[in-house]
Amino acid sequence: MQIVLILSLVAAAIGSGLVAGIFFAFSTFIMTAFSRIPAEQGIAAMNSINVTIVRSPFMALFVPTAILCLVITVLALMNWRGGASALMLAGAALYVFASFLSTIIFNVPMNDALEKVSGGGAEAAQLWATYLRDWTWWNHVRTIASLLASVAFVRALMVI
């Protein structure tokens, strides 16, 4: 069981760290770059990313990392290891709730609304401005949560 735990923690640390890096790119320069181009072009670019990402290797990283977090939760609770288990639970909760579920609850609905917008005009420009602000804010949450989850998993590995 120990080897399963170690492999799960290593994989979750790498997965959540890579996801944090992807989200970090969006938070630090991709969305800023999109805000500097006309709304119609920004909407088209983001819609293209949203179509592409669900068919990309990102999904083979994003979803399995959430599943690993559930496995880690069970392993932490089955064999309580004090601080190590607390770190495992913290990492799993951060990733599942603040990264994975916030994506489903906040970012995906905004993506779906953006997909319905075509062309330019005042309505599209207003939606785009709101989207940039709100989507990026939730992306900051996902970035920080994924990074902290990775740190928690690494720290748990150090103390088990």
C-alpha positions, -999 to +999 in steps of 0.1 A: +000+000+000+029+023+007+041+022-029+006+030-041+006+060-018+040+072-029+033+068-066-001+086-062+015+115-043+043+118-069+018+117-098-006+142-081+023+166-073+034+165-109-001+167-123-012+196-101+021+214-107+017+211-145-019+222-143-008+252-122+017+261-149-009+260-176-033+282-155-003+305-146+003+311-183-033+322-188-033+344-157+000+361-164+001+367-202-024+349-224-055+368-210-036+401-209-026+396-246-062+388-255-073+420-237-051+441-260-068+429-292-102+438-305-130+420-287-141+401-318-106+387-322-102+379-285-135+361-284-126+341-315-092+332-300-106+321-267-134+301-283-107+283-304-088+275-272-119+263-255-127+239-283-091+227-286-084+222-249-111+196-244-095+174-271-059+180-259-035+162-236-045+188-210-077+168-202-055+136-197-038+155-170-065+176-155-091+149-149-068+120-138-052+144-112-086+150-097-092+112-095-057+108-079-067+133-053-097+112-044-075+081-041-051+101-019-080+112+003-090+075+008-054+064+015-049+093+040-080+084+059-075+046+058-041+049+074-038+082+093-002+095+094-007+127+113+007+157+096+014+138+064-023+128+061-033+164+069-011+176+040-025+149+017-061+160+025-052+197+021-036+191-013-065+169-024-091+194-012-073+224-029-071+206-062-106+191-063-125+220-049-106+251-059-091+239-091-112+212-106-147+220-094-143+258-097-135+251-134-167+233-138-188+257-117-173+290-129-150+289-159-169+264-181-202+283-179-184+315-189-168+296-218-202+283-228-216+319-228-187+332-248-192+305-274-227+319-282-213+353-290-203+359-326-193+391-344-186+424-329-208+451-315-214+466-281-230+435-266-200+413-276-176+439-263-194+441-229-195+404-225-158+401-235-149+428-209-168+409-182-154+376-193-118+388-192-123+401-156-143+373-141-127+343-160-092+356-151-101+360-115-113+324-112-082+314-132-061+330-105-079+309-079-073+278-099-036+287-104-029+293-067-049+262-056-032+239-080+002+252-070-006+249-033-019+214-039+014+204-056+034+219-026+012+200-001+018+167-020+055+173-021+056+181+015+036+150+024+061+129+005+089+145+026+073+135+059+058+101+053 
